[in-house]
Amino acid sequence: VVLLWGLAGLCITLRGVLPLAKDRDGVSPHVNRFDGLRKLLPPGEPVGYLGDGEKNIQTVMAFIQTQYALAPVLVAQGTDHPRVVGNFLAKPPTPEEFTALRLTVEKDFGHGVILYRSDSP
Amino acid sequence: MAGTLWIPLLAPVLFFYALISVFLKESPFNRVWIVLPVSAGLGIGCSSWLYGVILLLAGPPGFGYFYFEIPVILCISAILILLPRHGNTFSPKGQDAPAVRVPVCEKMLCGAFLLLAALAAVIFFLISLKGPHGGWDAWAVWNLKARFLFRDGEAWTHAFSPLIDWSHPDYPLLLPGAVARLWTWAGAELFRAPVTIAFLFTFSTVALLTSSAGLLKGRTQGLLGGILLLGTLDFIGQGASQYADIPLAFFMLGALVCTFLVCRDVPMAFRWMLLSGALAGCAAWTKNEGTLFAAALILGWMVAGGLRHRWKQATKEALCLLAGALPFLLLLAWFKFRFAPAGDLFARQEAGAMLHKLLDIDRHMLIIKTFLWGSLKMGGPLVLGIGLILLREKAPAKTRAASIAGWVTLGCMLAGYYAVYLITPYDLGWHLSTTADRLLMHLWPPALFLSVLRLRSNNYSR
């Protein structure tokens, strides 16, 4: 019984792994988008963060993965820092929204990764 | 140095293998399959401790650190290996084991165990291949910290910034330190560093459980314990996810195994207790829950001593345990007081709110329900429970103290987890759903070890 139980437990774990094996890793593609940006940011200076609008598990995960990608640069939600990282998986904000947030694009790295400079005093 | 991770990985393991073998050379329980997994855990734990000392003193060490570390530990290992010894050698060949014929069914069980272990290793590598960054907590907490330590010497203290309070900046650094140490050696963030560490902890837990239960009770019980652990839903999954929970479970199991050897090997009792303390110290340097474990183990040992009216002896042994854990506890205290921000449990709420939560019956019911469902979901506890009902026998008098201490320790841990959930500042449902499975997994390998020792012996057990 114990043997069968052990085998069943491992088979269930294996079944959970195999369909996802095709997708490989969900983290690497997200994190690799930040390689260019990371080289540009000085490690001692925290940056703000702007992501896709609504707060859900995907946007929280995207924020945390951004911090993981950019460490040791600290990433803080909001636009209260001189530089702000934009991470848009859906669509980037319109130029009107930039103006409202007093942000200007410093560099667009593609794949939804944009570095902004904050014009706030 | 990329590709040669085995040097910084195996050097500390070899060092502890040699050290423990010499330290316990007179002990009949100084067996290769117990010493080897313990050395693997202690090797990773203590090298991370040394890395932590240098880190907190002077910031993240560069490659130059290894010009000191590796030659010193290899030299000491060589001296220990070459020391003239009397009595047992490195891997004593079971001097108290009678020469009995191993029955066919036991051979088959052993074969099945090895097959399951091989299958588990394949599954482990598939999971690691699929997600080399590990599971959510691995990249959001443990590997994130390792990146802070490895990537930039100047900004490493950002790892403890309140700005990233979701990453538990107050958690200790055994795992991030061990990963950052290997990355420093390799000069690159190799995925295989955290994967190998996770592999060593996961399979050392299985090896230690199987060998120690086999030695203390009988091969059949040891193999059954190993099979139950391998087949536990999510054990391999959590191990391969690179979380700190399986390393913590390993250190807890190791510390409890050593307390049993304290009872069985009276002449070497203080030495086994020192080793138990070192493993409990590693647990404290792994996760905050490890500090609770170290305290609970000391309490459990004192309770067991008190029940047998042997306060004086138990106090001496508990002091020995504390001495073993002391280097880790001192480093932990330094880290907590000097670098880490306040923990999130108490910092975010007032006493009145906590009291209200303590009296909320719905919270109690939800926690109990989650604990019960979580245990059932793991599968193993159910099978083991049935086995214990059918095949239970009284705990042997020799190891009753360790058995009492073990169950008191695990009881205190469970009570501690219960209390934390009760007063958590987070939404209770969310907190339970995201953490309870992992917390129960801390307790499962030690509980499995304590339980299989109560299964009826066969004729071939010792």
Interface residues (C-beta under 8 A of the other chain):
Chain A: V1 V2 L3 W5 G6 L7 A8 G9 L10 I12 T13 L14 G16 V17 L18 L20 A21 D23 R24 D25 G26 V27 S28 V31 P43 G44 P46 M61 I64 Q65 Q67 Y68 A71 P72 V73 L74 V75 A76
Chain B: L109 A112 L116 L119 A120 I123 L126 I127 L129 K130 G131 P132 H133 W136 W139 A140 N143 L144 R147 F148 R151 D152 E154 A155 W156 H158 A159 S161 L163 I164 W166 S167 L224 I227 L228 L230 G231 T232 L233 D234 F235 I236 G237 G379 G380 V383 G387
